[in-house]
Amino acid sequence: MRPIFCGNIEFDARQGDLERLFRKYGKVDRVDLKSGFSLDDHSRP
């Protein structure tokens, strides 16, 4: 599984916000949230 780069994220976004956003595309295994971007790993449905 390869991480997905997500840029231009609001600085007040939380890990749970991104998990809820990407949950509809498959199981979110990990979110590595940094200031303004994240790397997300998920399994395919």
C-alpha positions as CSV (number, residue, x, y, z in Angstrom):
1,M,0.0,0.0,0.0
2,R,1.3,3.5,-0.9
3,P,0.6,6.6,1.0
4,I,-1.6,9.3,-0.5
5,F,-0.3,12.9,-0.3
6,C,-3.0,15.4,0.6
7,G,-2.1,19.1,0.4
8,N,-3.7,22.4,1.1
9,I,-5.4,21.2,4.3
10,E,-6.8,23.7,6.8
11,F,-4.3,24.2,9.6
12,D,-7.0,23.5,12.2
13,A,-7.9,20.1,10.6
14,R,-7.7,17.1,12.9
15,Q,-6.8,13.5,12.2
16,G,-10.4,12.4,12.7
17,D,-11.5,14.9,10.0
18,L,-9.3,13.3,7.4
19,E,-10.3,9.7,8.5
20,R,-14.0,10.6,8.0
21,L,-13.3,12.2,4.7
22,F,-11.4,9.2,3.2
23,R,-13.4,6.4,4.9
24,K,-15.8,6.3,2.0
25,Y,-12.9,5.2,-0.3
26,G,-11.7,2.3,2.0
27,K,-10.4,1.6,5.4
28,V,-8.0,4.3,6.6
29,D,-5.0,2.5,8.2
30,R,-2.9,5.6,9.2
31,V,-3.0,9.4,8.9
32,D,0.2,11.3,9.4
33,L,-1.0,14.8,9.7
34,K,1.5,17.7,9.5
35,S,0.9,21.4,9.2
36,G,-1.0,21.9,6.0
37,F,-0.6,18.4,4.5
38,S,-0.9,14.8,5.4
39,L,0.1,11.3,4.2
40,D,-2.7,8.7,4.4
41,D,-2.5,5.0,4.0
42,H,-5.7,3.0,3.3
43,S,-6.7,-0.5,2.2
44,R,-8.9,-0.9,-0.9
45,P,-12.5,-2.0,-0.2
